[in-house]
Amino acid sequence: MSDLREKAPVARHVRPEPTGTEFASVPVVDIEAQSVSKSFGDTPIFSDVSFRLVRGSSTALVGANGVGKSTLLRCVMGLIPATAGGVRLLGEPATGVRKSDLRALRARIGLVSQKHNLVPRLSVLSNVLHGMLGRTGGPRHWAHGFAPEASRRAAMEALDKVGLVHLALRRADRLSGGQSQRVAIARAIVGAPEILFADEPTASLDPQAGKDVMDLFMSLARENGVTVVFTSHNIDHALSYGDRVLGLAEGRKMLDATAVSLTASDLRGLYD
């Protein structure tokens, strides 16, 4: 692990801020983790992990099985509490806040999981509408027959973006693995999230389907200036789709560098 070193990341997406009569480029930080640690009982998973991710950037979170990538992702999202440290999302605290505040913050965030988590007996369209449940209360977005027209239209537009509008009324349990993952992406983007998290989004797909899904996922994010964080075991994906790479090993952050400054051999050291 001695050959791994941290390199200063380059902020690639900035927003101009006024300074007197001139403008200076100031990066807008969408995700900030401050000395985040997590343990389950007496078992430490990782400790003292800190990073700041700027708006519109894509970050790959890599490391060996069991190192805590998915756990860190869930801590950052506020799905599980961190043992120590703090997180800010979109300028708002995401740790130690009221549940109502956290729900409001999560409504501005999308998630794509390696397990597609579709409801098998419901239609593709209904599953996409579930992406709006965090933004609107009540059961109207559970099934497409009850959803408002504006919501159905937004769901169809999301399906069109992933190339599945023709399958809107098909039951989810009749989809292929690649189709299911595209539906999961449509569900994640239907609410126009400002941050997208993806946990091993291609783990259950064959290589070509995995590439297609990552190409689609990243193009949709780029079009809308969304901040992306994804976990991956695929070194090529990390280098191809990430602006920045964070590496976990031995219970801590061992790598923080721009993707263009890394080679595949740099990342393989994280799996030793």
Residue pairs with C-beta under 8 A, 6 or more apart in sequence:
1 249
1 250
1 254
1 269
1 270
1 272
3 266
3 269
4 247
4 249
4 254
4 255
4 266
4 269
4 270
5 255
5 257
6 253
6 255
6 256
6 257
7 256
7 257
7 258
7 261
9 244
9 256
9 257
9 258
10 258
11 27
11 54
11 57
12 54
12 56
12 57
12 243
13 27
13 28
13 54
13 55
13 56
13 57
13 225
14 25
14 26
14 27
14 28
14 54
15 25
15 26
15 27
15 28
15 55
16 23
16 24
16 25
16 26
17 23
17 24
17 25
17 26
27 54
27 55
28 54
28 55
29 52
29 53
29 54
29 55
29 88
29 91
30 53
30 54
30 55
30 89
30 90
30 91
30 194
30 195
30 227
31 51
31 52
31 53
31 76
31 87
31 88
31 89
31 195
31 227
31 229
32 51
32 52
32 53
32 87
32 88
32 89
33 49
33 50
33 51
33 52
33 76
33 85
33 86
33 87
34 50
34 85
34 86
34 87
34 88
35 48
35 49
35 50
35 84
35 85
35 86
36 46
36 48
36 49
36 50
36 72
36 75
36 76
36 82
36 84
36 85
36 86
36 87
37 44
37 46
37 47
37 48
37 49
37 82
37 83
37 84
37 85
38 44
38 45
38 46
38 47
38 68
38 71
38 72
38 75
38 80
38 82
38 83
39 45
39 83
44 251
45 68
45 71
45 251
46 67
46 68
46 71
46 72
46 248
46 251
46 252
46 253
47 84
47 251
47 252
48 85
48 252
48 253
49 72
49 85
49 248
49 252
49 253
50 85
50 253
51 246
51 253
51 256
53 59
53 227
53 229
53 244
54 227
55 225
55 227
56 225
56 226
56 227
57 227
57 228
57 243
57 244
58 218
58 221
58 227
58 228
58 229
58 230
58 241
58 242
58 243
58 244
59 228
59 229
59 230
59 242
59 243
59 244
59 245
59 246
60 230
60 231
60 232
60 237
60 238
60 239
60 241
60 242
60 244
60 245
60 246
60 259
61 69
61 72
61 73
61 229
61 230
61 231
61 232
61 246
61 247
61 248
62 69
62 231
62 232
62 233
62 235
62 238
62 245
62 246
62 247
62 248
62 255
62 267
62 270
63 69
63 247
63 248
63 249
63 270
63 271
64 249
64 270
64 271
65 233
67 248
67 249
67 251
68 248
68 251
69 199
69 231
69 248
70 199
70 200
70 231
71 80
72 248
73 197
73 199
73 229
73 231
74 80
75 81
75 82
75 87
76 87
76 89
76 94
76 197
76 229
77 89
77 94
77 106
77 109
77 111
77 197
78 87
78 89
78 94
78 95
78 102
78 105
78 106
81 95
82 95
85 95
86 93
86 94
86 95
86 96
87 93
87 94
87 95
88 94
89 105
89 108
89 109
89 195
90 105
90 108
90 194
90 195
92 101
92 105
94 102
94 105
97 105
103 134
106 134
107 134
107 135
107 191
108 193
108 194
108 195
109 193
109 194
109 195
109 196
109 197
110 131
110 188
110 189
110 191
110 193
110 195
110 196
110 197
110 226
111 188
111 196
111 197
111 198
111 199
112 181
112 184
112 185
112 188
112 196
112 197
112 198
112 199
112 201
112 217
113 184
113 198
113 199
113 200
113 201
114 199
114 200
114 201
114 202
114 203
114 204
115 204
116 180
116 181
116 183
116 184
116 204
117 184
118 127
118 172
118 173
118 175
118 180
118 183
118 184
119 126
119 127
119 130
119 172
120 171
120 172
120 173
121 171
121 172
121 173
122 143
122 171
122 172
123 143
123 144
123 168
123 169
123 170
123 171
123 172
124 159
124 164
124 167
124 168
124 169
124 170
124 171
124 172
124 175
124 183
125 144
125 152
125 155
125 156
125 159
125 168
125 169
126 142
126 143
126 144
127 172
127 183
127 187
128 155
128 158
128 159
128 183
128 186
128 187
128 190
129 141
129 142
129 143
129 144
129 147
129 151
129 152
129 155
129 190
130 141
130 142
130 187
131 155
131 158
131 186
131 187
131 188
131 189
131 190
131 191
132 141
132 151
132 154
132 155
132 190
132 191
133 141
133 142
134 191
135 191
136 151
139 146
140 146
140 147
140 148
140 151
141 147
141 151
144 152
144 155
144 168
147 155
154 190
155 168
155 186
155 190
156 165
156 168
158 186
158 187
158 189
158 190
159 165
159 167
159 168
159 183
159 186
161 186
161 189
161 220
162 182
162 183
162 185
162 186
162 216
162 220
163 182
163 216
164 179
164 182
164 183
164 186
167 175
167 179
172 180
172 183
175 183
177 204
177 205
177 209
178 205
178 209
178 212
178 213
181 201
181 202
181 204
181 205
181 209
181 213
182 213
182 216
184 201
185 201
185 213
185 216
185 217
185 220
188 196
189 196
189 220
189 224
192 224
193 226
194 226
194 227
195 226
195 227
195 228
195 229
196 217
196 221
196 226
196 227
196 228
196 229
197 228
197 229
197 230
198 217
198 228
198 229
198 230
198 231
199 230
199 231
200 231
200 232
200 233
201 213
201 214
201 217
201 230
201 232
202 209
202 210
202 211
202 213
202 214
202 232
202 234
202 237
203 233
205 213
210 234
210 237
214 237
214 240
214 241
217 228
217 230
218 228
218 241
220 226
221 228
230 237
230 241
230 242
232 238
235 264
235 267
235 268
236 264
238 245
238 259
238 267
239 245
239 259
239 262
239 263
239 264
239 267
240 259
242 259
243 258
243 259
244 256
244 257
244 258
244 259
245 255
245 256
245 257
245 258
245 259
245 262
245 267
246 253
246 255
246 256
247 253
247 254
247 255
247 256
247 267
247 270
248 254
248 270
249 255
249 270
254 270
255 266
255 267
255 270
257 266
